[in-house]
């Protein structure tokens, strides 16, 4: 394919994503772009913070025509926070163990050749999607899929600290271990300006259907409908939660009497200083404010 732009495409590669497959995927992406005659600017850094700073500079300085991230949802989170609110579109080469953003956008999974081709094909016609904007004591951020502060956030924290096993099963083991001492959370939330106390196992704000590597937390959610959904699992016995939680992989949890969805455009999650995660990345401790950022991101993906 002949590139339609003169500026290079910025590329950020997470070499450790997908059980270490990110480096090979990144090399394939750079090869495909070179063969297409597309100039690139490699913005990968020694760590995520360095790469984010480089990507943000390239975006704000007008040095790149698009940003292409290679990795899982962590890489997407980086790209979202570099490109949000700008005219620079974000492309995704899904090469992680969790690829919820790519899944939502209908992009190829673990196929760097097809994903690169999809990004190049969309260069001339990117489309826009909504994001979650948020604020914590660590500052402001954006998220593509979800922001959570509850049982799932505790599981996420434990899973991130585990060195073994690797892959999605680590999350499931962390869930069982966390459940042994979990007693529920007293939330003091604010929903669309109205205070509401909730005794719950978890509360999460969703912009997209899935998180955590394919768990359909909010199957009806759309990234272009101008609203968010507060997902609540009200307080239930631990054994019942253990039965319900795995059902999010199929979306079958939505009919359980403990599950509630509240549509809205602005929420405060206050779970008493528990950690909060956005797309699986730690963004600070509760309380955390989140709101809809309509049409805040241009993406290199098929329309619709």
N, C-alpha and C positions, 0 to 999 in steps of 0.2 A: 504494500500500500504506500502511495506517495504522500508524505506528510503535507498538511495544509497550512502549517504555521512555520515561522522562521525562528522564533524563540525556542530554546531547548525545553524538554520535559524534565522536571525535577524528579529524581528517584530516591526513595528512602527504603532501604532493605533491612529487615530484621533477620539476621543470620541464624538466630536461635529458634525461630518459630517453626511449628510443625515438627517438633522433636529433632530440630537441627537441619531440617530440609530447606529452611529459608534461604540459606546461602546459595544452594544450588538453584533454587527458583529465581533468585535475584540475578545470578549469572545468566540464566536463560532469558530473562526479561531484557537485560542489557544487550544480549546477542540479537534478540528479535528486533529491538528498536534500531540497532545499528544496521541490520539487514534491510530495514524499511527506510533507511536514509534519514532517520530521526535523530537529531542532536539531543544529547542528554547532559544533565548536571547532577552528579551523584552527591546527594545531600546526607548520606548515611554518616552517622557519627559513632563515637566510642560508646555512647549510651543514648537512651531515649531523649534525655534532656538536651544533649548536644544536637541531636538530629532535629528536634522540634525547633530549637533556636535557629538552626540553619534554614529549615524549611520556612519558618515565619519570615525570616529576612528576605529569602528569595521571593516569597509571595508579595510582601509589602514593597520591595524594591522593583517589582516588575521584571524580574530576571527570568521567569519561567512562564510558559504558556499553560502548563498543567502540572499537577503533582501526582505521581504514581507511587503508591505504597505497596510494598511486598511483605506480607506477613499475615498475622491473624488480626483479631479485633483490637488488640493493643496497638498495632501499627495503624489501623484505621482511626483509632482514637487520636493518635498523633496527627494524622493527616487532617482530620476534622478540625482540630484546634489550630492548625496552621492555615487552613483555607476558609473557615467560617466567616461569612460576611464579606468575602472578596469575590472578584470575578474569575479567580483561578479555579478551574474544576479539579475535582479529586477523582483519580482512578484507583481501582483496587485489584491487586493480584493476590487472591486468597491463597495463603500458604501456611495457615496456622491450624491449631487443634480446635479453635473456636472461630468460625467464619460467619457470624450472624449477619453482619452488614452486607457481605457479598450475597448471602442467601436471600436476604430481603430484596436486594436490587436485581436478582435474577442473573448474577454473574457466575462465570465458571468457577468451580471449586477445585483446588489442587491441580490446576492445569495452567501453568504459566504461559504457554504458547497461546492457548485460546483466550486467556484473560488479557494478555497484551494486545491481541488482535481486536478484542472487544473495546478496549480503551482507545486504540487508534481509530476505530470505526466511529466512535462517538465524539472525537475531538471537534468536529465541525458542528455538532449539535448536542451539547450537554444539556441536561435538564436539571431542574432544581427540586430539592426536597427540604422538609422541615428538620429542625434539630431541637434538642433539649438544650437550653441555656441554664447555667447554674452558678451558684455562688456559695462558698464556704469560707472558713477562716483561712484557707490556703489560697483564696482568690477566686476569680471567675474562670469558667470552663464551658465547653460544649460537649455534648454526647450525642451519638447517633441512635443507639438502641434503648438503653435503660439507665436509670439512676436508682439505687436501692440503699436502704439503711435498715437492716433487720437480720433475720436468720440467714438469708442467702448471703448477705454481706459478711457475716461472721464465718460462714462456710468458705466464701471466697478468700478471706484473709487466711484461714487455716490452710486451704489448698495451696495458696501462694507460698506459704512457708514450708510446705512439704517437698522434700527432694525426691521422694519415691512414693508411689509409682508415677510415671509420666502419662500424659494423655487424659481424656475425659474421665476415666475411672478414678483418677485422683480426686475429682470433685465429689464423686459419689461416696468415696471412703471418708472424705472430710465431712460430708453431711452427716454420716452415721456417728462419727466421733464427736461432732459438735452437738448433736442431739442428746447425747448422754447427760449433758448438764444444762440444756436449754429449758427455760421455764416460760417463755413468752416475753413480750415487750409492751410497756405502757407508752403508747405514742401520744404526743400532744401536737397534732398536725393542724395545718391551716389549708383549707381547700377552697380555692377561688375566693379568698378573703374571709371565709367562715371558719372559726376554730372548731375542731372536732377531736375529742379524745377517743382513742381506739385501743382496745386490748387485742393485740394481734401477734401472730408469729412472724409476719413480715409485711412490709409495705414497699412497693417499688413503683416508680413512675416510668411508663413505657411510651416510647414513640414508635417503635417497630414491634413486630410480632414476637421475636425470639431473643434470647440471651443465653449466656452460659454454654454455648456450643450446641445450639439447636433446641433448647427448651422453649416451647411455645407458650411463654408466659401470658401473652395477650394476643391470641390468634386473630382477633378482629382489627388490631391496630394497623394504621397506615401512615407512611411517612410523608404523605401529601394532603392530609385532611385538616390541617390547621389546629389540631388539638392533641392533647396527651391523655393518657389513661392511668389513674391510680389503681394499682393492683393490690388488693388486700387479702391476706389469709388470716381470718379472725382466730382468736385463741382457741386451740383445740388440744386434746391430749397428745403427748409426744408420739405415741404409737400411731394415732390417727394421722399426724403430720407425716410420719414415715411412710404411710400408705398413700397419702395424697401427693406428696412432693414429686415422686417419679412420674406421675401422670402428666406433668407439664411437658414431657418429651413428645406427647401426642396431642396435647390440648384438651385431654379428657377431664382435666381438673375444673374446667369452667362451670360444670353443673354441680359441684360439691357445695353444700349449704354454707360452708365457711368462707367461700370465695366471693369477693365483691369487686366490681369494677366501677370506678367513679370518673367520668369524663371531666376534663377541665383544661385550663390554660396556665394555671399557676398553683404551685403546691409548696408547702413547707413540711419537710419530714423532720420531726423532732423525736428521736429515739433515745435521748439521754446520753449524748456523747459517744454513741456507738459509731463504728466506722461506716463511711459511705463510699460506694463504688459507682463509677460511671463507665459502662462498657467493660467492666472487669478491672478498671484502673482506680486505685485509691485517689480520692479527690478531697479528703478531709473528714472530719468527724461531725456528726449531727450536733445541732440542727443545720439543715442544708436547704437552701431555697432553689427551686427549679421552675422554669417557665418555658412556654413554647417560643421558639425562634422560627417563625414561618419563612419558608423558602430561603433559608439561610445558607444553603450549600448547593453548589453546582456539582453534579456527578457525571462521570463518564460511564454511562450505563444505558441499557435499552429503555426507551420511554415507556412509562406505565409499569 
